[in-house]
């Protein structure tokens, strides 16, 4: 009887210890996720940082000063752009996180909010997938199977640089079945792959691969700075099949006119439909970078002036300046850029998904009537709060078109 009681008490202690351990782990992860990986400060200013966590911090440029982060602390930035690190310890003991302190340029941006047509060419030709095809006599061929992979980029064949998939098609068809050596970029490593084309049932030589060398669509121009550099979308251009970020070879922004709006409904995101004329006189800018934070480049021309209109430059809001509550988004649904009311419902600066750190809800009755909320094509619409440039719309919640996500403008600028 006594041994049973001892075992029972021992089991309770084990359960209690386990529960306490899980609670401590959950608390540790909560505090770790609530702290952003980067805190920016504008050059020549001071910023009050209010993390509200039971931790202390030491900045690597001043290892003797310990900052108590359970209350607001003020950090003073120098006049030049620089970076350093703050090491955090939970309760002053447990290593919690290293936070990068970035001193950034104190700049202003012009919010745009106009729809844009996007056309990009890939760097090399993307392999979407491989497959088989029928040959003469009922045979089946799959020349690229186990040799090429989804996500590969074909950059050269038999030593000749590849400019597009049409070039590959013509070269393969004229090969008469002779082996071709493809230079392939796979996970940033260049390898050579030998593929022997086979003839299909019509005698046309193929390698059995689905290829893509371009992408196009509609988005929203987020901002233009004083040097005519632009940022748009708030997220990258990904391949529709592989889901991976397209490697940019070249790209252009085009003028576009919205001709129809498909309203968003539960389970079915809406969409802006636009007309794009791929003509030289319709070019609005050159795309230089395609990144996870957006697309970037240089704008210019008369169309740019018309696009910007009377919009004035606004100061950039850092993450710590953004608050829950009323805000606005700038977008052109019916041909003219207008501000529409939204509410910022949640801020998650510690979230690894940069494009989903701002949660918002459309509250403007007119926008809800026009679109049902946030729709595809509005990615990049500027978010403004208290006269400052906060961020850009990036995604819509499929189950609720009135709600969506955004990226902090600070993070968009971090890619320049």
C-alpha positions in Angstrom: 0.0 0.0 0.0 2.8 2.4 1.0 4.7 1.6 -2.3 1.6 2.4 -4.3 1.3 5.8 -2.6 5.0 6.5 -3.3 4.5 5.6 -6.9 1.4 7.8 -7.1 3.2 10.8 -5.5 6.2 10.2 -7.8 3.9 10.2 -10.8 2.3 13.4 -9.7 5.7 15.1 -9.4 6.7 13.9 -12.9 3.4 15.2 -14.3 3.8 18.5 -12.5 7.4 18.8 -13.7 6.4 18.1 -17.2 3.5 20.6 -17.1 5.8 23.3 -15.6 8.4 22.5 -18.3 5.9 22.8 -21.1 4.6 26.1 -19.6 8.1 27.5 -19.5 8.8 26.4 -23.1 5.6 28.0 -24.3 6.4 31.2 -22.5 9.9 31.2 -23.9 8.7 30.7 -27.5 6.0 33.3 -27.0 8.5 36.0 -25.9 11.0 34.9 -28.6 8.3 35.3 -31.4 7.0 38.6 -30.0 10.4 40.2 -30.5 11.2 41.4 -34.1 14.5 40.1 -35.6 15.3 43.7 -36.7 14.6 47.1 -35.2 15.2 50.1 -37.4 16.0 53.6 -36.3 16.1 56.6 -38.6 19.5 58.2 -38.8 19.9 61.3 -36.6 16.9 60.5 -34.4 16.1 58.7 -31.2 13.5 55.9 -30.9 11.6 54.7 -27.9 11.5 50.9 -27.9 8.8 49.3 -25.9 9.0 45.5 -26.2 7.2 44.8 -22.8 9.1 41.6 -22.1 10.9 40.4 -18.9 14.3 40.5 -20.5 17.5 42.5 -20.6 19.5 43.6 -23.6 23.1 44.4 -24.3 24.2 46.3 -27.4 27.5 45.2 -28.9 28.8 48.7 -29.2 28.2 49.3 -25.5 28.6 46.0 -23.6 28.7 47.7 -20.2 25.2 49.1 -20.4 22.3 46.6 -19.6 18.9 47.7 -20.9 15.8 46.6 -19.0 13.2 45.8 -21.7 10.2 45.3 -19.4 9.8 49.1 -19.7 10.4 51.6 -22.6 14.0 52.4 -23.5 15.4 55.1 -25.8 18.0 54.3 -28.4 19.8 57.2 -30.1 21.0 56.7 -33.6 24.0 58.3 -35.3 23.9 60.5 -38.4 25.1 57.7 -40.7 23.5 54.5 -41.9 25.0 51.6 -39.9 24.0 48.4 -38.1 24.8 46.7 -34.8 23.3 44.0 -32.6 21.5 43.7 -29.3 21.7 40.4 -27.4 18.6 39.6 -25.3 18.4 37.4 -22.2 15.1 36.4 -20.7 14.9 37.3 -17.0 18.5 38.4 -17.5 19.7 34.7 -17.6 18.4 32.7 -20.6 19.7 33.7 -24.0 16.5 34.7 -25.9 17.4 36.3 -29.3 19.8 38.5 -31.1 18.1 41.6 -32.6 19.7 43.5 -35.4 19.6 47.3 -34.9 19.6 49.0 -38.3 20.2 52.7 -38.6 18.4 53.6 -41.9 18.1 56.7 -44.1 15.5 59.1 -42.9 13.5 59.2 -46.1 10.1 60.0 -47.5 8.2 58.1 -50.2 5.4 59.0 -52.6 2.5 56.5 -52.2 1.1 55.6 -55.6 -1.7 52.9 -55.5 -2.1 52.7 -59.2 -2.6 49.3 -61.0 0.4 48.2 -63.2 0.9 45.6 -65.8 3.9 43.4 -65.2 6.0 41.4 -67.7 9.1 39.5 -66.7 11.5 37.2 -68.5 13.3 34.5 -66.5 17.1 34.2 -66.2 17.4 31.1 -68.3 14.4 28.9 -68.9 12.6 27.3 -66.0 11.8 23.6 -66.0 8.2 23.3 -64.7 8.1 19.5 -64.9 9.1 16.5 -67.0 6.9 13.9 -68.6 6.5 11.3 -71.3 5.2 11.4 -74.9 4.2 8.8 -77.5 6.7 7.8 -80.2 6.3 5.8 -83.4 4.9 2.3 -83.1 3.2 3.0 -79.8 6.5 3.5 -77.9 6.7 5.9 -74.9 9.7 8.3 -74.4 10.7 10.4 -71.4 14.2 11.7 -72.3 14.4 14.3 -69.4 13.0 12.0 -66.7 15.5 11.6 -63.7 17.8 14.1 -65.5 15.9 17.4 -65.1 14.0 18.5 -62.0 11.2 20.9 -61.4 12.8 24.3 -60.5 15.9 23.8 -62.7 17.0 26.6 -65.0 18.4 25.8 -68.4 21.1 28.4 -69.2 23.0 26.9 -72.2 23.0 24.0 -74.6 26.1 22.7 -76.3 27.9 25.8 -75.1 25.3 28.3 -76.6 23.6 30.6 -74.2 19.8 30.1 -74.0 17.6 33.2 -74.4 14.1 31.5 -74.4 12.1 28.3 -74.7 11.5 28.9 -78.5 15.3 28.7 -79.0 15.3 25.3 -77.1 12.4 24.0 -79.1 14.0 24.8 -82.5 17.4 23.4 -81.4 15.9 20.2 -80.1 13.8 19.7 -83.3 16.9 20.2 -85.5 19.0 17.8 -83.5 17.8 14.7 -85.3 18.2 12.8 -82.1 21.8 13.8 -81.4 22.7 14.1 -77.7 22.5 17.6 -76.3 24.5 18.9 -73.3 22.5 21.3 -71.2 24.0 23.6 -68.7 21.6 23.6 -65.7 21.4 25.8 -62.7 20.1 23.8 -59.8 20.0 25.2 -56.3 22.6 27.9 -57.4 25.0 25.2 -58.6 25.8 24.8 -62.3 25.9 21.2 -63.7 25.9 19.6 -67.1 23.2 17.2 -68.1 23.2 15.1 -71.3 19.8 14.5 -72.9 19.1 12.6 -76.1 15.9 13.9 -77.8 13.4 11.3 -79.1 10.9 11.6 -82.0 7.2 11.7 -81.2 4.6 9.9 -83.4 4.8 12.7 -85.9 8.6 12.5 -86.2 9.2 15.7 -84.2 12.1 15.5 -81.7 11.4 16.5 -78.1 13.0 16.2 -74.7 9.8 15.7 -72.7 10.0 18.8 -70.5 7.5 21.6 -69.7 9.3 24.9 -69.8 8.6 28.6 -68.9 10.5 31.7 -69.8 8.2 34.5 -68.8 5.3 35.7 -66.5 2.8 38.5 -66.6 0.0 39.9 -64.5 -1.5 42.8 -62.7 -0.4 44.3 -59.4 -0.3 47.7 -57.7 2.6 50.2 -57.6 3.4 50.9 -54.0 5.8 53.8 -53.9 8.3 56.0 -55.8 11.2 57.7 -54.0 13.1 60.9 -54.8 15.4 59.0 -57.2 12.4 57.6 -59.2 13.1 54.1 -57.8 9.9 52.2 -57.2 8.7 49.3 -55.1 5.6 47.2 -55.9 3.5 44.2 -54.9 5.0 43.6 -51.4 5.8 40.1 -52.4 7.7 38.4 -55.1 6.6 37.0 -58.4 6.5 33.2 -58.0 6.0 30.5 -60.7 2.4 29.3 -60.6 3.4 25.6 -60.8 6.6 25.3 -58.8 5.7 28.0 -56.3 9.3 29.2 -56.3 10.5 32.8 -56.8 11.2 33.4 -60.4 14.8 34.3 -61.3 14.6 37.6 -63.0 16.3 38.1 -66.3 14.5 41.3 -67.3 11.2 43.0 -66.7 9.0 46.0 -67.5 6.1 47.8 -65.9 3.3 48.7 -68.3 0.4 51.1 -68.1 -2.9 49.2 -67.5 -6.6 50.1 -67.3 -8.9 48.1 -65.0 -12.0 47.0 -67.0 -13.7 44.7 -64.6 -13.8 43.7 -61.0 -14.7 40.2 -59.7 -15.9 40.7 -56.1 -14.3 38.5 -53.5 -16.5 36.0 -51.7 -16.0 33.3 -49.0 -13.7 30.6 -50.4 -13.2 32.5 -53.7 -10.9 35.5 -53.8 -11.9 38.3 -56.2 -9.8 39.7 -59.0 -9.0 42.9 -60.9 -9.1 42.4 -64.6 -7.1 44.9 -66.7 -6.1 45.6 -70.3 -2.3 45.8 -70.9 -0.8 47.0 -74.2 2.7 45.7 -74.5 3.9 48.6 -76.5 7.0 50.8 -76.0 4.9 53.9 -75.4 3.1 52.2 -72.6 6.2 51.3 -70.5 6.2 52.8 -67.0 9.5 51.5 -65.7 12.2 48.8 -65.7 12.1 46.0 -63.2 15.6 45.3 -61.8 14.8 42.9 -58.9 12.3 40.3 -58.0 12.5 39.4 -54.3 10.3 37.9 -51.6 9.6 41.5 -50.4 8.4 42.9 -53.7 9.6 43.9 -57.1 11.9 46.9 -57.6 13.3 49.1 -60.3 13.4 52.5 -61.9 10.3 54.4 -63.1 10.1 57.1 -65.7 8.3 58.8 -68.5 5.1 60.9 -68.9 3.0 57.9 -67.8 4.8 58.0 -64.4 3.9 61.7 -63.9 0.3 60.9 -64.6 0.4 57.9 -62.3 1.8 59.9 -59.4 -0.6 62.8 -59.9 -0.8 65.1 -56.9 0.3 62.6 -54.3 2.7 64.1 -51.8 5.7 62.3 -50.2 5.1 60.9 -46.8 7.5 60.0 -44.0 8.2 56.3 -43.5 6.7 54.7 -40.4 9.0 52.2 -38.6 7.5 49.1 -37.1 7.4 50.4 -33.6 5.4 53.5 -34.8 2.6 51.4 -36.3 -0.4 50.8 -34.0 -3.6 48.9 -33.9 -6.7 50.7 -35.2 -7.7 53.0 -38.0 -5.7 53.2 -41.2 -6.2 53.7 -44.9 -5.1 51.9 -48.1 -4.6 53.8 -51.4 -5.8 52.0 -54.6 -7.5 52.7 -57.9 -10.5 50.5 -58.6 -12.5 52.8 -60.8 -9.7 54.6 -62.6 -8.6 57.0 -59.9 -6.4 56.5 -56.8 -8.4 57.0 -53.6 -8.0 56.3 -49.9 -10.2 53.7 -48.4 -10.7 53.0 -44.7 -9.2 49.8 -43.1 -8.5 48.7 -39.5 -5.2 47.2 -38.5 -6.2 44.3 -36.3 -2.9 42.6 -35.4 0.8 43.3 -35.7 3.3 40.4 -35.7 6.7 41.9 -36.2 8.4 38.6 -35.0 6.6 36.5 -37.7 9.1 34.9 -40.1 6.6 35.5 -43.0 7.5 39.1 -43.7 4.4 39.5 -46.0 2.0 38.6 -43.2 3.1 40.8 -40.3 0.3 43.2 -40.6 -3.3 41.9 -40.3 -6.0 44.3 -41.5 -9.8 44.4 -42.2 -11.5 46.6 -44.8 -14.1 48.8 -43.1 -14.9 51.2 -46.0 -18.4 50.6 -47.2 -17.7 51.9 -50.7 -14.7 49.6 -51.2 -16.7 46.7 -49.8 -19.4 47.5 -52.3 -16.9 47.6 -55.2 -14.7 44.6 -54.5 -16.0 42.8 -51.4 -12.8 43.7 -49.7 -9.3 42.8 -50.8 -8.9 41.2 -54.3 -6.1 39.8 -56.4 -4.4 42.7 -58.2 -4.4 44.9 -55.1 -1.1 43.5 -53.8 1.1 46.5 -53.3 -1.6 49.0 -52.3 0.0 51.4 -49.8 -1.1 51.4 -46.2 -1.2 54.8 -44.5 -1.7 55.6 -40.8 -1.5 58.9 -39.1 0.1 60.6 -42.1 2.9 58.1 -42.3 3.7 55.3 -44.9 3.1 52.1 -42.9 3.3 49.3 -45.5 1.6 47.5 -48.4 -1.3 45.0 -48.8 0.0 41.6 -49.8 -2.6 38.9 -49.4 -6.3 38.3 -48.9 -7.9 35.7 -46.6 -9.6 33.2 -48.9 -12.4 32.5 -46.4 -13.0 36.2 -45.7 -12.3 38.8 -48.5 -12.7 41.7 -46.0 -9.5 40.6 -44.3 -5.9 40.3 -45.4 -2.3 40.8 -44.7 0.4 43.4 -45.3 4.1 43.9 -45.2 5.8 46.7 -43.2 7.2 49.4 -45.6 10.4 49.2 -43.5 10.8 45.6 -44.7 10.2 46.5 -48.3 12.9 49.2 -48.1 15.2 46.6 -46.5 15.6 44.9 -49.8 16.9 48.0 -51.7 
